Amino acid sequence: MIQILTITDLSRGGAGVSRDEQGRVVFVPFTAPGDRVRVRIIEQEKRFAQAELLEVIEPGPNRQTPPCPVFGQCGGCQWQHLPYEVQWQTKGLGVKHALKRVGVTAHLADGFLWEEFPAERIWEYRNRVQLRCEDGQVGFYAPKSHRVIPVERCWIARPEINAEIASIREEAVKRGRPSKVEVDVLPSGEVRKAWNARHAALGFRQVHEEQNEKIRTWLQGALTPERVLYDLFGGSGNFSLPLVTKMKHVHCVDVSAPSHPQQGQPENLSFHRSDVSRWLAHAKSEFGSAPAAAVLDPPREGLADGFAGIEESLRRMGVSEVVAIGCDPDSWAKDVYRFTRRGWSLERAAVFDLFPQTPHVESVARLIRPS
């Protein structure tokens, strides 16, 4: 079904929003507010529909020309056609809406503080990418496909990574079969590659170095000094390491945490390679109820079914302040709401843009539990 629509808004998921003649909401990716577009309806529900963009008949005032020649073809960026100011405003309002929708605004602490941290570097920021190699081509998969879209340069990848694409192509030709390669650049500038390895074989890191530092700084001001800190879903210690001089002892727990002590590891930092819920069930009797804090940075789906057990364990371990971090506003807001339902108050919240040119955003909240 072909329709002519005018885009009136942006959704948190990235698509433009319009309404058809019946008043039904229609989501159209790669459109901007004010665009008049020709679309094809591809999925229909009673109250909304999904459409694909066929033609921009008349561009809106917020549309800009994307710099990347394969924008809209590869499965990466969704917002290069939008000015960054529009991207950031949509992200901040989206997180606020997620909190309001679940009812968190009824449980704010006195003096609640809302903070926003947009990105200064909106291009060439990604410190790691996963490239696909096939038939002498190097690039990224098309959306919902295993078709490789070849690239000479990724506009959001660090220059050090782009400088390696030609040599990666040569190596892929020598290998002679479809391959994937994970490429990252360390803060030192060293570039690493992992061919045909498991996902995140080089270790998980936040993709935007400067924005990651802003979150670390925010955490420094959000946690009470000289407490035991439980960094849950903490990976290899991205948030733990800068906090060891501030906290009494830091326990970093994750299934991918280092399995052995690292060279130069501080005495008051302990890594625990374990499922978080399983470790907490054991640790709540081991560590007692000393004044403690916790940082929770779960996967995209949030704490999900494990929430009740985790929250109960934190109480028994003397945790009275929690920092909840999430990359999906809805899952994160749901977790924050669950804490408030159990007597915690939302004291501070912030949004950080680690993913310019996409609708993704990182949300952070500090919750306190009265003693």
ChimeraX attribute file (.defattr): number of C-alpha atoms within 10 A of each C-alpha:
attribute: neighborCount
match mode: 1-to-1
recipient: residues
	/A:1	7
	/A:2	12
	/A:3	13
	/A:4	16
	/A:5	21
	/A:6	23
	/A:7	23
	/A:8	16
	/A:9	17
	/A:10	24
	/A:11	15
	/A:12	21
	/A:13	16
	/A:14	23
	/A:15	23
	/A:16	23
	/A:17	21
	/A:18	23
	/A:19	16
	/A:20	14
	/A:21	9
	/A:22	7
	/A:23	10
	/A:24	15
	/A:25	17
	/A:26	23
	/A:27	26
	/A:28	27
	/A:29	19
	/A:30	21
	/A:31	31
	/A:32	30
	/A:33	20
	/A:34	19
	/A:35	22
	/A:36	20
	/A:37	21
	/A:38	19
	/A:39	20
	/A:40	16
	/A:41	16
	/A:42	11
	/A:43	12
	/A:44	12
	/A:45	10
	/A:46	7
	/A:47	10
	/A:48	15
	/A:49	18
	/A:50	18
	/A:51	21
	/A:52	18
	/A:53	15
	/A:54	14
	/A:55	14
	/A:56	18
	/A:57	13
	/A:58	12
	/A:59	18
	/A:60	18
	/A:61	11
	/A:62	15
	/A:63	19
	/A:64	14
	/A:65	9
	/A:66	15
	/A:67	10
	/A:68	15
	/A:69	12
	/A:70	17
	/A:71	18
	/A:72	18
	/A:73	16
	/A:74	20
	/A:75	16
	/A:76	17
	/A:77	21
	/A:78	22
	/A:79	25
	/A:80	22
	/A:81	21
	/A:82	21
	/A:83	16
	/A:84	16
	/A:85	10
	/A:86	15
	/A:87	23
	/A:88	23
	/A:89	12
	/A:90	18
	/A:91	26
	/A:92	21
	/A:93	11
	/A:94	20
	/A:95	23
	/A:96	18
	/A:97	16
	/A:98	19
	/A:99	19
	/A:100	14
	/A:101	13
	/A:102	16
	/A:103	16
	/A:104	21
	/A:105	15
	/A:106	13
	/A:107	18
	/A:108	16
	/A:109	15
	/A:110	9
	/A:111	9
	/A:112	14
	/A:113	14
	/A:114	12
	/A:115	12
	/A:116	14
	/A:117	16
	/A:118	21
	/A:119	19
	/A:120	11
	/A:121	16
	/A:122	17
	/A:123	17
	/A:124	17
	/A:125	22
	/A:126	24
	/A:127	23
	/A:128	24
	/A:129	20
	/A:130	17
	/A:131	20
	/A:132	23
	/A:133	25
	/A:134	20
	/A:135	13
	/A:136	17
	/A:137	19
	/A:138	27
	/A:139	22
	/A:140	24
	/A:141	20
	/A:142	17
	/A:143	14
	/A:144	8
	/A:145	10
	/A:146	10
	/A:147	14
	/A:148	21
	/A:149	19
	/A:150	20
	/A:151	18
	/A:152	14
	/A:153	20
	/A:154	22
	/A:155	21
	/A:156	21
	/A:157	20
	/A:158	22
	/A:159	17
	/A:160	17
	/A:161	23
	/A:162	18
	/A:163	13
	/A:164	15
	/A:165	19
	/A:166	13
	/A:167	10
	/A:168	21
	/A:169	20
	/A:170	13
	/A:171	13
	/A:172	23
	/A:173	18
	/A:174	10
	/A:175	13
	/A:176	12
	/A:177	12
	/A:178	15
	/A:179	17
	/A:180	20
	/A:181	21
	/A:182	20
	/A:183	23
	/A:184	25
	/A:185	20
	/A:186	13
	/A:187	9
	/A:188	6
	/A:189	12
	/A:190	10
	/A:191	16
	/A:192	15
	/A:193	19
	/A:194	16
	/A:195	15
	/A:196	13
	/A:197	13
	/A:198	11
	/A:199	12
	/A:200	15
	/A:201	12
	/A:202	15
	/A:203	12
	/A:204	15
	/A:205	17
	/A:206	15
	/A:207	19
	/A:208	22
	/A:209	16
	/A:210	15
	/A:211	22
	/A:212	19
	/A:213	15
	/A:214	14
	/A:215	20
	/A:216	18
	/A:217	14
	/A:218	14
	/A:219	19
	/A:220	16
	/A:221	9
	/A:222	17
	/A:223	21
	/A:224	16
	/A:225	16
	/A:226	15
	/A:227	18
	/A:228	25
	/A:229	28
	/A:230	24
	/A:231	24
	/A:232	25
	/A:233	22
	/A:234	25
	/A:235	24
	/A:236	22
	/A:237	24
	/A:238	17
	/A:239	21
	/A:240	25
	/A:241	15
	/A:242	15
	/A:243	21
	/A:244	20
	/A:245	15
	/A:246	16
	/A:247	21
	/A:248	16
	/A:249	21
	/A:250	27
	/A:251	20
	/A:252	29
	/A:253	26
	/A:254	23
	/A:255	15
	/A:256	18
	/A:257	19
	/A:258	18
	/A:259	12
	/A:260	10
	/A:261	13
	/A:262	10
	/A:263	6
	/A:264	6
	/A:265	12
	/A:266	14
	/A:267	10
	/A:268	13
	/A:269	20
	/A:270	21
	/A:271	24
	/A:272	22
	/A:273	19
	/A:274	17
	/A:275	14
	/A:276	20
	/A:277	19
	/A:278	11
	/A:279	17
	/A:280	24
	/A:281	15
	/A:282	11
	/A:283	15
	/A:284	17
	/A:285	12
	/A:286	10
	/A:287	13
	/A:288	12
	/A:289	15
	/A:290	12
	/A:291	16
	/A:292	26
	/A:293	25
	/A:294	24
	/A:295	24
	/A:296	19
	/A:297	21
	/A:298	21
	/A:299	14
	/A:300	15
	/A:301	15
	/A:302	24
	/A:303	22
	/A:304	14
	/A:305	9
	/A:306	11
	/A:307	15
	/A:308	13
	/A:309	14
	/A:310	18
	/A:311	19
	/A:312	15
	/A:313	20
	/A:314	22
	/A:315	15
	/A:316	16
	/A:317	23
	/A:318	18
	/A:319	24
	/A:320	17
	/A:321	25
	/A:322	26
	/A:323	22
	/A:324	24
	/A:325	27
	/A:326	24
	/A:327	21
	/A:328	19
	/A:329	27
	/A:330	21
	/A:331	19
	/A:332	28
	/A:333	28
	/A:334	20
	/A:335	21
	/A:336	28
	/A:337	22
	/A:338	17
	/A:339	23
	/A:340	21
	/A:341	13
	/A:342	12
	/A:343	13
	/A:344	22
	/A:345	24
	/A:346	27
	/A:347	19
	/A:348	19
	/A:349	20
	/A:350	20
	/A:351	25
	/A:352	23
	/A:353	26
	/A:354	26
	/A:355	22
	/A:356	26
	/A:357	24
	/A:358	19
	/A:359	21
	/A:360	20
	/A:361	22
	/A:362	22
	/A:363	22
	/A:364	26
	/A:365	24
	/A:366	24
	/A:367	24
	/A:368	20
	/A:369	16
	/A:370	8
	/A:371	6
